[in-house]
Amino acid sequence: RLIEAGDADFVAMARAMLYDPRWPWHAAAELGAQVTAPPQYWRSQPREHKALFGDIAFGQR
C-alpha cells in the first residue's frame, strides 16, 4: 500500500534490503513489532532483539 500510494520509494527499500538482508527484522524491532518466522529461522533471531519472533521455544524440552 505504501508504495502504491507513493509514500515509500521501492528502490530505496530494495537498496536497504540488499545491504542488509535482515533489514525488515531490524525495522520491526525498532518499531516494537514482532515478526512471524518459520521454525528454521528461530535460531537466527538477533541477540539484541529477543522478543522479535514472539514467544518461541526451541532446544531441549
Backbone as ProteinMPNN parsed JSONL, in Angstrom:
{"seq_chain_A": "RLIEAGDADFVAMARAMLYDPRWPWHAAAELGAQVTAPPQYWRSQPREHKALFGDIAFGQR", "coords_chain_A": {"N_chain_A": [[0.817, -1.192, 0.0], [1.923, 1.233, 0.768], [3.857, 1.771, -1.205], [2.288, 1.822, -3.501], [0.706, 4.052, -2.989], [2.588, 5.97, -3.188], [4.002, 6.757, -1.006], [6.297, 5.537, -0.205], [9.579, 4.698, -1.304], [10.388, 2.363, -3.577], [12.854, 1.604, -4.674], [14.689, 2.603, -2.811], [13.999, 1.036, -0.611], [14.669, -1.495, -1.61], [17.433, -1.208, -1.925], [18.214, -0.959, 0.747], [17.543, -3.522, 1.656], [19.222, -5.102, 0.108], [21.684, -4.305, 1.079], [21.466, -5.039, 3.765], [20.158, -7.965, 4.41], [18.462, -8.685, 6.507], [17.091, -6.45, 7.128], [14.243, -5.887, 7.247], [13.603, -7.255, 9.639], [15.103, -5.826, 11.528], [13.931, -3.305, 11.261], [11.321, -3.864, 12.126], [11.86, -4.553, 14.785], [12.808, -2.113, 15.806], [10.478, -0.658, 15.706], [9.032, -1.918, 17.576], [7.567, -4.129, 16.899], [6.547, -7.544, 16.13], [7.807, -10.389, 14.36], [6.609, -12.845, 12.169], [8.015, -15.841, 11.741], [9.255, -18.747, 10.032], [9.918, -21.959, 11.609], [12.607, -22.767, 11.027], [14.072, -20.425, 11.039], [14.151, -19.544, 13.617], [16.409, -19.882, 15.265], [18.095, -17.929, 14.354], [17.484, -15.491, 15.351], [18.056, -12.083, 16.117], [20.388, -11.219, 18.673], [20.158, -8.886, 20.175], [17.498, -8.302, 20.031], [15.416, -9.923, 21.497], [12.662, -10.426, 21.672], [11.662, -10.421, 19.141], [10.623, -12.522, 17.516], [8.469, -13.235, 18.98], [6.95, -15.336, 21.457], [8.771, -17.921, 21.422], [9.946, -21.29, 21.58], [12.691, -23.383, 21.611], [14.993, -26.129, 21.252], [16.029, -28.297, 23.937], [13.365, -29.864, 25.661]], "CA_chain_A": [[0.0, 0.0, 0.0], [2.776, 2.419, 0.853], [4.484, 2.023, -2.5], [1.21, 2.17, -4.422], [0.269, 5.416, -2.69], [3.69, 6.891, -3.419], [4.558, 7.177, 0.282], [7.58, 4.868, 0.003], [10.387, 4.543, -2.505], [10.717, 0.947, -3.7], [14.288, 1.465, -4.925], [15.372, 2.816, -1.533], [13.76, -0.154, 0.215], [15.448, -2.592, -2.185], [18.845, -0.975, -1.59], [18.394, -1.29, 2.163], [17.477, -4.977, 1.812], [20.435, -5.677, -0.474], [22.778, -4.003, 2.004], [21.227, -5.822, 4.985], [19.005, -8.827, 4.129], [17.558, -8.76, 7.655], [16.593, -5.101, 7.386], [12.858, -5.894, 7.747], [13.607, -7.667, 11.044], [15.611, -4.705, 12.325], [12.911, -2.251, 11.244], [10.229, -4.306, 13.003], [12.332, -4.475, 16.172], [12.861, -0.699, 16.185], [9.099, -0.194, 15.864], [8.409, -2.687, 18.652], [6.685, -5.142, 16.32], [7.052, -8.908, 16.094], [7.875, -10.969, 13.028], [6.237, -14.252, 12.062], [9.079, -16.517, 11.006], [9.16, -20.203, 10.089], [10.781, -22.539, 12.65], [14.024, -22.867, 10.668], [14.717, -19.136, 11.279], [14.081, -19.199, 15.034], [17.747, -19.826, 15.864], [18.843, -16.786, 13.825], [16.932, -14.264, 15.92], [19.125, -11.201, 16.6], [20.575, -11.259, 20.13], [19.715, -7.643, 20.811], [16.039, -8.194, 19.915], [14.952, -11.247, 21.916], [11.211, -10.587, 21.537], [11.295, -10.185, 17.743], [9.809, -13.622, 17.0], [7.415, -13.546, 19.939], [7.252, -16.365, 22.459], [9.139, -19.183, 20.783], [10.763, -22.181, 22.396], [13.373, -24.402, 20.829], [16.006, -26.825, 22.037], [15.514, -29.376, 24.774], [12.082, -29.544, 26.306]], "C_chain_A": [[0.862, 1.257, 0.0], [3.39, 2.776, -0.49], [3.444, 2.467, -3.51], [0.748, 3.608, -4.224], [1.369, 6.439, -2.941], [4.328, 7.39, -2.135], [5.908, 6.528, 0.578], [8.279, 4.705, -1.341], [10.865, 3.096, -2.578], [12.211, 0.732, -3.913], [15.074, 1.642, -3.628], [15.189, 1.612, -0.615], [14.589, -1.334, -0.292], [16.931, -2.43, -1.868], [19.125, -1.338, -0.133], [18.403, -2.799, 2.363], [18.677, -5.674, 1.179], [21.63, -5.464, 0.448], [22.675, -4.866, 3.261], [19.988, -6.683, 4.769], [18.02, -8.962, 5.286], [17.023, -7.385, 8.041], [15.136, -5.091, 7.843], [12.76, -6.314, 9.212], [14.045, -6.516, 11.928], [14.59, -3.572, 12.383], [11.752, -2.617, 12.168], [10.628, -4.19, 14.469], [12.365, -3.031, 16.651], [11.464, -0.137, 16.431], [8.355, -0.951, 16.965], [7.457, -3.761, 18.162], [7.328, -6.526, 16.436], [6.95, -9.432, 14.673], [7.43, -12.424, 13.108], [7.276, -14.925, 11.178], [8.882, -18.02, 11.097], [10.172, -20.763, 11.092], [12.268, -22.583, 12.293], [14.778, -21.549, 10.871], [14.788, -18.782, 12.762], [15.454, -19.083, 15.683], [18.56, -18.636, 15.364], [18.289, -15.454, 14.316], [18.068, -13.376, 16.436], [19.191, -11.178, 18.125], [20.019, -10.025, 20.817], [18.2, -7.45, 20.766], [15.408, -9.548, 20.238], [13.453, -11.47, 21.72], [10.738, -10.457, 20.093], [10.375, -11.265, 17.183], [8.689, -14.013, 17.955], [7.878, -14.589, 20.936], [7.515, -17.692, 21.769], [9.98, -19.998, 21.75], [11.393, -23.213, 21.476], [14.454, -25.017, 21.693], [15.376, -27.936, 22.85], [14.247, -28.934, 25.487], [11.994, -30.172, 27.656]], "O_chain_A": [[0.557, 2.228, -0.692], [3.437, 3.946, -0.868], [3.687, 3.386, -4.291], [0.435, 4.301, -5.192], [1.115, 7.643, -2.912], [5.111, 8.339, -2.16], [6.591, 6.932, 1.519], [7.632, 4.588, -2.381], [11.654, 2.655, -1.742], [12.777, -0.226, -3.387], [16.026, 0.904, -3.377], [16.123, 1.214, 0.082], [15.147, -2.089, 0.505], [17.612, -3.413, -1.573], [20.148, -1.947, 0.179], [19.192, -3.308, 3.159], [19.106, -6.724, 1.658], [22.485, -6.34, 0.581], [23.683, -5.364, 3.761], [18.871, -6.191, 4.927], [16.861, -9.317, 5.069], [16.556, -7.189, 9.163], [14.809, -4.341, 8.763], [11.927, -5.788, 9.951], [13.432, -6.254, 12.963], [14.405, -2.951, 13.43], [11.259, -1.768, 12.911], [9.823, -3.774, 15.302], [11.987, -2.751, 17.789], [11.285, 0.753, 17.263], [7.193, -0.662, 17.25], [6.627, -4.251, 18.927], [8.499, -6.654, 16.793], [6.118, -8.982, 13.886], [7.833, -13.15, 14.016], [7.393, -14.605, 9.995], [8.402, -18.525, 12.112], [11.173, -20.112, 11.39], [13.11, -22.448, 13.18], [16.009, -21.552, 10.877], [15.435, -17.799, 13.122], [15.637, -18.255, 16.575], [19.628, -18.362, 15.912], [18.597, -14.405, 13.75], [18.959, -13.87, 17.127], [18.156, -11.123, 18.79], [19.473, -10.111, 21.916], [17.676, -6.531, 21.396], [14.92, -10.236, 19.341], [13.021, -12.618, 21.612], [9.534, -10.391, 19.845], [9.439, -10.952, 16.448], [8.029, -15.031, 17.745], [9.07, -14.703, 21.219], [6.601, -18.488, 21.558], [10.644, -19.449, 22.629], [10.711, -23.839, 20.665], [14.792, -24.483, 22.749], [14.317, -28.456, 22.496], [14.095, -27.772, 25.861], [10.988, -30.013, 28.347]]}, "name": "protein", "num_of_chains": 1, "seq": "RLIEAGDADFVAMARAMLYDPRWPWHAAAELGAQVTAPPQYWRSQPREHKALFGDIAFGQR"}
